[in-house]
Amino acid sequence: MTTPAPLSRSLFTLSIFYGGMVCIAGVLGNKQVALGPLAVEAGIFAFLLLVAVSSAVAELHGRSTANRLVLLGFIPLLASIALTALVLTLPPAADMPADRRAAFDLLMGGTWRIWLGGITAYGASQLLNVTIFSALKREGGRMMWLRGAIAGVLSQIVDTLIFITVAFYGEFPIGHLLMGQMLAKVVLSIVLIPALIAGFVAIGRSLDRDV
């Protein structure tokens, strides 16, 4: 029987980090933050880290491995949604302060459209990011920072279009929200994604080199 190849330290470490960011993104998204003139939901920071990690894994271990990482990310994502729904249905303890109970229900509660929008946007945008990032390299583009910025910008535009449309279309006019979120995410992707990818790739190479 053939012994399976051991999992590299870089892939193991980045995968654990990736799973954590998948779960925390939805929680952070409950707050909007002001970045100068831009207003953006705070979950974008976790999503930018997801983009950077999936790109770094594609750079270090190939497109197919990065795609598997994205698909496996559905496991903690769906599990966290299921656990949240379960906890929301359970009766609170009698001595739990009413203000804390109301705050928890307000922050963690969500409609089926919001959850569906988040799941769909995650899968589509992350797979698109890996595809574009890897395709640009295959076409001879060796500038990792540029490939990361292009893939990050396009994937975040798709993420915004899918999530806001699925979650809020028909509830209120979404044009202003779409443009504002896309502008913020494009700017943040250009500014942060190249440096984040370079950092994760450097960490991954260091981990594998030390084996």
C-alpha positions, 0 to 999 in steps of 0.5 A: 500500500502506498503511503500518502504524502505528508501534508506540508507545514505551509498548507496545514497552517494556511488551511487552519487560518483560512477556516477561521477567517471563513467563520469570523467574516460573517460576525465582523460583517455586523459592523460598518466602519468608516475608512476616510470617505469610504464606508464598508462592512468590517467582514471585508477584512476577513474576506481579503485575508481569504483572498490572500490565503487562497492566492498564496496556496495557489502560488505555493501548491497549485490551482487545484489545491487552492480550489480544494481549500475553497471548497473545504471552506464550505464545511466550517461556513455551513457548520457555523451557520447551522450552530448559529441557527441552533443557538438562536432557537434554544431558550436563553438562561433565566439569569441572562441579562435581557440587553445581552440577549437582545444584542446577541439575537440582533447581531447573530440573527439573519434571514435565509436570503442573507445566509444564502447570499453569503454562501453563494458569494463566498464560493463564486468569488473565491473560486474566481480569484483562484482561477484568475490568479492562476491563469495570469501566471500560466499566461506568463505573468510572474508579477505576483503582486499584479496578479493578486491585485487584478484577481482580488479586485475582480473577485470582490466585485463579483462577491459584492454583486452576488451578496447584495443582490441575493440578500437585499434585491426587492427589499430596497433600492440597492444601487447606491449600496452596490456602488459604495461597497464595490468602490471600498472593496476595490480600493482595499483590494488594490492597497492590501491584497498584494502585500498580504499575498507576498506575506503569506507566500513568504511565511509558507516558504519559510515553514516548508524550508524549516522542515 
